[in-house]
Amino acid sequence: MARQLKLGIAPTPTGGPGKHFQWLDPQIPGDASVDIDHYIEIARLAEQAKFDFVFIVDSNFITPDSPPHYLNRLEPLTLLSALAAVTSNIGLIGTLSTSYEEPFHVARRFGSLDLISRGRAGWNVVTSGDSGTAGNFGLEQHYDYDTRYGRALEHIEVTRALWDSYEDDAFPRDRQTRLFLDRSRQHPLDHRGEYFSVTGPLNLERSPQGHPVVFQAGDSEQGRDLGARTADAIFTHAPTLEAGVAFAEDIRRRAVAFGRNPEEILIVPGITVTVGDTDDEARAAERAQGLADNDFERALAEFGRGFGWHDFRQYDLDAPFPAEALTHAERGFYTQSARIVALAGERGWTLRQTVESVSGPHPSPFTGSAVTVADELQRWFEAGALDGINLHGGHPAQLRRFIDEVLPILRERGVVRSDYEATTLRGNLGLPIPENRWTRARREGAAPAPLPGSSAPARSAVGA
């Protein structure tokens, strides 16, 4: 099958980071972030357009300065379970943290969503950049970077092993012989690791796609290694085509070093699209909307999120950027914050200039007439800067213009699909179904490979 551009949408109805007034759009209900009917409308619209997935972002900590959507939003797996019941083909991806969730709970919840949706679930792995999250889970302080990523690696592999608790033929459900379970196809985990101890087995069979698809986002060295080692797809941000190509090549080099097939990892940057009748009209609309959605005082307050919600309102706006504030980011979004500090230092920016540059409206490469946007998406795709896009779900009118005007051009060129090829998320993304670790061990005549951090070898499956 020819390679085609994958399509995703991330709705943040009342406005995500930097979109403080998106909720004023009359096409968006004021309570859209907790309105299931609004999400259903978006999911059905995206499914009709043959999108691969809808992606629900999430975090477990807020302040009064958090973006509007973050202040009041539905829990991802509860929401996605509702969407599973009213859709048939579109993938359903939710965010859960490896820092504040246990593998057994994650495995069971995503495994349930995968069965409810008949193989359309995906897990966006995060390690939680909001350091204040610790206080909501009984901890005095957030984990440091090494601990967060050490936990994440072990967590992912333990969760995947739990999804393999039952082999695919574990349930004969033979009424004549009264045999419901083939006991030789049920496997406890007995994992004792550095961060987690899990006995197992999981009380849930595998779905038609084997495992939920694992997505990951992280741009630090640890984050890139984690994605290259474990993820099926990587969420990222690419400001330019060249940056996108460099990121994709780096991830694939790392994947090879970890013994993986680099073609089995999809690179999916988040993008914003603005469509106009002409390029000039689109650029004008983009700038006008960016200014309407943003506000400097709110941007200044939200700016502290990457720095552990440090309050930058205490500084002189027209003095040099306070580089010492980076210490507050050590257990938060450190990589992102360090880049901001370095950029401000290189350019001699004041705090005001830094906030305006980082948080103000930014021109998107994907702004213009429908043909211009289609051309640019195709150019990035064919250059290898991306395998798919994660469309920021902003103003409804722009989503409809993208679907009605841009996608038909890409479809005619064969860049995007005309219909779904499969019934599972893995199938539509072109990803292989992972073989059950116990089935593979039996086939190879050896015990399953030990999990990261494991202090006890896995039991043998030979002859089981």
N, C-alpha and C positions, 0 to 999 in steps of 0.2 A: 504494500500500500504506500502511495506517495506521501511524503511528510506534509502535514497540514498544520496551520496555526491553531493552537488551542485557545479557547475563550473562557474566561472567568469573570465574575462580577463580585465586588465586595461592597454591599450596601451599608452605608452609614447614614441613615435617612435624615436625621436632624442636624448632621454636620460633624465630621471627624476633625482631626488636628488642623488648625488654621481656618476652619470653616465655621466661624462663630455665628453667622447669620443665615446659613443655608436653610434653616427651619422656617424662615420668613417667606420662602417660596410658596405661593398659594396652592401649588400642586402637591405640596408635602403636608400631610396632617401634622399638627403640632405635637401629637403623641406618636408619631410614626415609628420611633425606635422601640415602642412596646405594643405596636398595633399589628397583630398577626395578619390581618387582611392586607396591609401594605406590603409586608414581606411576600405574601402569597402572590400578589399582583406582580411584583418584581420577578419572582422565581418563575412564574408561568410565562411572563414576557420573554425572559431569557431562554427558557426551554423552547418556546416557539421559534426562537432565533437560532436554536441548536447550540447554545452555549454548553461548555463542558461542566461547569460547576458554578455554584453560588458559595461564597466564602464569608463566614461570620467571624469578624475580629473580636477580641475580648481581652480584658485585663481584670484584675481583682483589687484594684486600688484607685480611688478618685480623691480629688480635692474640689473645692468650689470653683477652681480655675480650669478644671478638665473641660474638654470640648463638649458641646451639648449632647451629642450622641452617647458619649461615655457616661454622662451623669445618670442616665435612665435607660437601660437596655436589657433585652431578654438574655437569659443564659443560653449559650450556643446550642447545646445538644437537645435541650427542651424545644427550642425554636426549630431546629433542623428535623426533629422527629415529626413535628407538625407539618413541615414542608414535604417530608417524605410521603405523607398520606395524600397529598394533592398534586404530586408530580410523578413522572414515570421514568424519565431518562437523565435528568440533570444531576450532576454530582453534588454532594452536600458536605462541605468542609467546615469544621469547627476548630476553635482554638482551645487547647487546654495546656496548662503549665506542668512541666516536669519537676519544677521546684516545689510546687504546693499541691500536687496530686499524687496518689499512690498508683503504682502500675496496675494492681488488680482492679481498682475502680475505673481507670482509664480503659483498660482492656474490655471490661464488661460493658461500659457505657457506649464506647465506639463499636464494639461487637454487636450490641443490640441495635444501634442505628444502622449498621451495615445489613443486618437481617431484615429490619423493618423496611429498608429501602431496596432490598434485594440486590445488594452489592454496589451501593453508590456513595459510601461514606469515605471521608478523608479526615485525617488528623493534622492540624497545623501545630507543630511542636514549638513551644516557646519556653524560655527559661525565666521569664518575668524580669523586665527591665525596671519596673517601678519598685524601687527599694522599699517604699512604704508598705508593700504587700506583706512583709514579714509580720507587721503588727496585727494583721487580720487572721494570722494563723499561729498565734501564740509564740512568736519568736521575737527576740530583742532586736536583731538586725538581719538584714538580707544576706543571703549567701554571697561569697566572693565569686569572681569569674570562674576560677578553676573548679570550685565546688559545684557551681551551677552547671557547667558543661560536663563534669564528671558524672553528676547525677543524671543529666540528660541522656548521655550515651547508654548508661546502664539501664535507665528507665525504658528507653525505646526498645532495647533488645529483650528485656524482661517482658514487656508488653507484647511484643511479637511472639515470643515463646509461649505466652499464655494463649494467644490466638490459635496456637497449634496444639492445644491441650487434647483436642479430638482429631483423629485422622478423618479423612473424608468419608470413609466407609464405617464409621464407628457406630452408626445407628441403623441396624437392619430393619427395625420396626416390623418384624415378621410376626403377624398375628397367629399364624398357624403353629409356629414353634414357641410362641410366647416370648420371643427374644427381642427386647427393646435395644439393649446395648451390647456391643461386642467389647468386653472388658479389656481385651488386648490392644484395643485402639484408643483407650483413654490413658493419658499420661500426666502424672503429677510433675511439678517443676522442681521442687526442692532446691530453690536458688538461695544461696547465702552469699551476699556480695558486700561491697564496701558501703553502699548506701541503702540497699533494699534486701529484705529477706521475704521470700514469697514461696509458700508451699505448693499452692495449686492443687488440682487443676482448675481451670476456669470452667464454670458451669454453663458453657455456651459453645455451640458448634461453629465451624467456619462458615463464612458467607460464600456466595457464588464467585466472588473475586479473591477468595483466600484470606487476605488481610485488607483492612482499610488502607487507602493510599496515604503515605506519610509525606507531608509537606514540612518544610523548615525554612526559617528566615533568621539570618544572623551574618553580620559582615566582619566580625572580629576574626582573628586567626582561628580561635577555638570554634567560632560559629561556622566558618567555612569548612573546617575539618569535619565537624559534626554533620553538616549537610552532605559533603562529599562521601562520607562513610556510611550514612544511614538513610538519607532521604530519597524518595522517588521523584520529588520535585522541589525546587527552591524558589521561594518568594524573595524578590530583591527589588532594588531601585536602580535604574540606569539613567543618569542624566543625559548621556550622549550615546550614540551608536558605538563609538570606540570603547567607551567604558563598559557597555553591555557585552561586547565581544571579549574584552579582557577578562571580565568576571566569569563568563561562560567557559572560556579556555582554562582559567585558573581552577574552577570547580572540577572540570573534567580531568585535568592533570592530577589533582588530588584523588579523584575517584580511582584512577588507574593505579596510583600508589597504594590504595587500600584494596586492590584486587577486584575492583568492580568494572563492569562494562559501562564506559562513560556515556554510551548512547541510551542508557536506561535511566538517565537523570534529566528531567525537564527544567529549563530555566524560564521562570515566569515573573517578569517584573510588573510592578504596579504602574499603571499609566492613567493619565487624564486626557480625555478627548474633547475637543470643542469643534463642532462642525458649523460652517456658515455657507452662505451661497457663494461667497468668494473668499480667498485667503485673507484679504484685508478685513472683510466683515467678521470673519472668525476671530482674528487677532484682537479686533476691537471688542468683540463680545467676551472673549477670554479675559481681557484686562478689566473690563467693566464688572464682570461677575466676580473676579478675584478681589477687586477693591470693595465690592458690595458685601462679600462674605467675610472680609477680614476687618480687623480693628487693632490699632497699635497697642492700646492699653491691655486689651485681652491677649494679644500676641505676647506682650512682655510678661504677663502673668503665666501664660502657658509655656513660655520659653524655658522655665525652670524645670520642666518635667524630665528632660534628659539629664539634668544635674541633680537628681534626687529631690525634685521639687524645691530646689533652692530658690529663695525669693530675690529676684534681681531688681525688684522695685526699690530696694534700699540704696541702690547706687546712683551716682550722678550719670545721667544718660549720655552726657556729652564728654565724659572722661574716657580714657582708654579702657577697652574691654577688660574686666577683672579676671585675668587668667587664673588666679588662685582659686576661683570657683570650681575648677576641674576636680579638686579634691572631693567635692560633694557627689561626683559621678562615679566614684571608684566601685560602688556596688550597684550602679544603675546602668544607663545607656552610655558606657564609657567610650566605646569606639566612636560613636556619633559625636559625643561631646568633645572628645579630644580633637576631632577634625575641625569643629567649630572654633575651638580655642586657637588651633594652629593657623587657621585661615584669618582669624581676626588679627593675630599677631603679625602675619606676613603682610597684611594689607593696611595695618595701622588703624584699624577701625575703632570707633567708639562703641559703647554698648548700644546706643541707638542704631548706629549703622549696622551692627551685627544682627540685631533683632530684625531690622527691616530687610536685610539681605537673606537671612535664614527663613524667616516666617512670612515674609511678604509674598505676593503673587509671583509665580514663576512661569515664564512661557513654556509650554509643553511642545515637544517635537511633533506631537500629533494634533496640531491645530491647523485648520484650513478648510477648504472646500472638501466635499466628500472624496473627490478624486485625489486631492493632495494627501489627505489622511490615509486613504487606501494605499497610495504609492509609498508613503513613508513606512507604514506597517509592513508592507511587502519587502521593502528595502532592508529593514532591520531583521526580518525573519530570514531572508535569503542570505544575509551576511553572517548569520549565526549569533546575533546579539540576543535572541530570544526564541523560545519554542512555543510560547503562548503569552497571553496578556491577562493581567488581573485588573480589570477595569474599575476604577474608583467610581462607585455608584453615587453620583452627586445629584444634579438637577434632572428631574424626569424628562424634560423636553430634550436635553442633550442625549440621554440614553436612547430615546426613540429615534432621534436623527442618526445616531450611530447604527442602530439596527436597520432602519428603513433606507438609509442612503449609502453608508459605507460598506456594510456587509454584502449587499448584492453585488457590488463591484468586485470584492475579494472572492466571492463565491463564483462569479463568472470566470475569474482567472484561475480557479482551482486552488486558491490559497486557504480557504476555509471550506468545511464540509457543507453538503446540501442536506444531509440527514445523518442521524446517529448510526454508527457502524455496529454498536454493541449495546448490551443492556446494563453493563457495569461501568463504573468510573474508570477502572483499569483498562477495560476494553476500549473505551472511547479515547483515552489518553495514549493508547498504544503501549501500555506497560504489561510485562508478563505477570502471570499469576504465580506467587511464590509457592514452591513445593513445601508441603508440611515437613518440618524438620525431622519428625520421627519416621515418616514414610521414606524420606531421603536416606536416613541412617540405615533403615532396614534394607533398602535397595543397595546401598554401598557396603553393607556388612560391618558397620562401625557405629560407635556411640555418637550422638549429636555433639557438635562442637560446643565447648563451654562458652557461657555468656561472659561479656566483659565484667570484670570485678568478681567473678564467681570463685568461691573458695572450695567448691565441691564439684567433682565431675558429674556430668549427666549420666543417667542410667542408660544401659545399652538397650537398643531396640531390636537387636539381632534375635530372631526366633520368637519375638513377642507375638 
